[in-house]
Amino acid sequence: MDFTKLKSLLDDQVSWPDYYDFKFVTKTDHKHRVIDLLSEHKISEKLSKNGKYTSITSRKILNSSDEVVEVYMEVSQIEGVITL
């Protein structure tokens, strides 16, 4: 993910502080890793049709694009997570 481009787009389009929604997909048996990382966020989950994958949506008020990038960087360290 090009974090520099994302940061620039966010700074152009968002007035901070504001809510930001994150969306991730992971194998269901590894979802706890993502949820633990996002423990201060409001989280919703949805299982795939066969239950093998879980989509995770989190929402939190953030103060800057730097905080958004920080979350993406932390989650990107978890193997097998797809960022939407």
N, C-alpha and C positions, 0 to 999 in steps of 0.2 A: 504494500500500500504506500502511495506517495503522500507522506504526512505533510510535507511542505505545501503541496497543492491543496490538500484538505484544509490545513490551517488557514491558508489564504482565502479559500472559498467561505469558510465559516466566519472569518473576520469581516468579509464583505457583506454577508447575508444575515448575520445574527447580532442582535444587541445584547451584550452580556450584562448581567447574569440572565440566563434563560434555561428552560428545560431542554434537555437533549435526550433523544431516544437512540439506544444502541440495539442492534439485532445481530444475533449469533446463532449458528447451528453447530451442534456437536453430537457425538454419539451419546446416547442416553446414559450409558454406564460411566461416562466421564463428565456429565453435566455439573456435578458438584464442584468441580474445579473452577468453572466459570461463575457459578452462583456464589461460591465463597469469595471470589475476587470482587464481585459486585454486591457485596452484602449491605452496603449503604444505599443501594438503589431500590426503587420499586420494581419488582420483577414479576413477569408473567411467563409461563411456559406452555408449550404446545407440543405434544408428541406427534411424530409422523404416523402415517397410517399403520405401519407395521410395528411401531414402537421402538425401532432401532435408533432413531434420531430424535433430538429435542431441539425445538427452536426456542430461544430465550430472548425476550425483549426486556430491556431495562430502561428506566427513566429516572433522571436525576437533574436537579438544578445545578448548573455549573457556572463558574465565573469567567471562563475564558476558553478560547480554542486550545490553549495549551493543556487544559484539564481533559478535554476530549481526546486529544492526541495521546496523552498519558494513559488513559483507559485502553485505547486501541493497542498501544505498545505493550501494555501488561497482558492483555488477552492474547495478543499474537504470540506470546511465549508459550502458550498452552498448545500442545500438539493436537492437530486434527480439528481445530475450531475454524469454522468458515464465518467470515464477517460479511454481513449483507449491508 
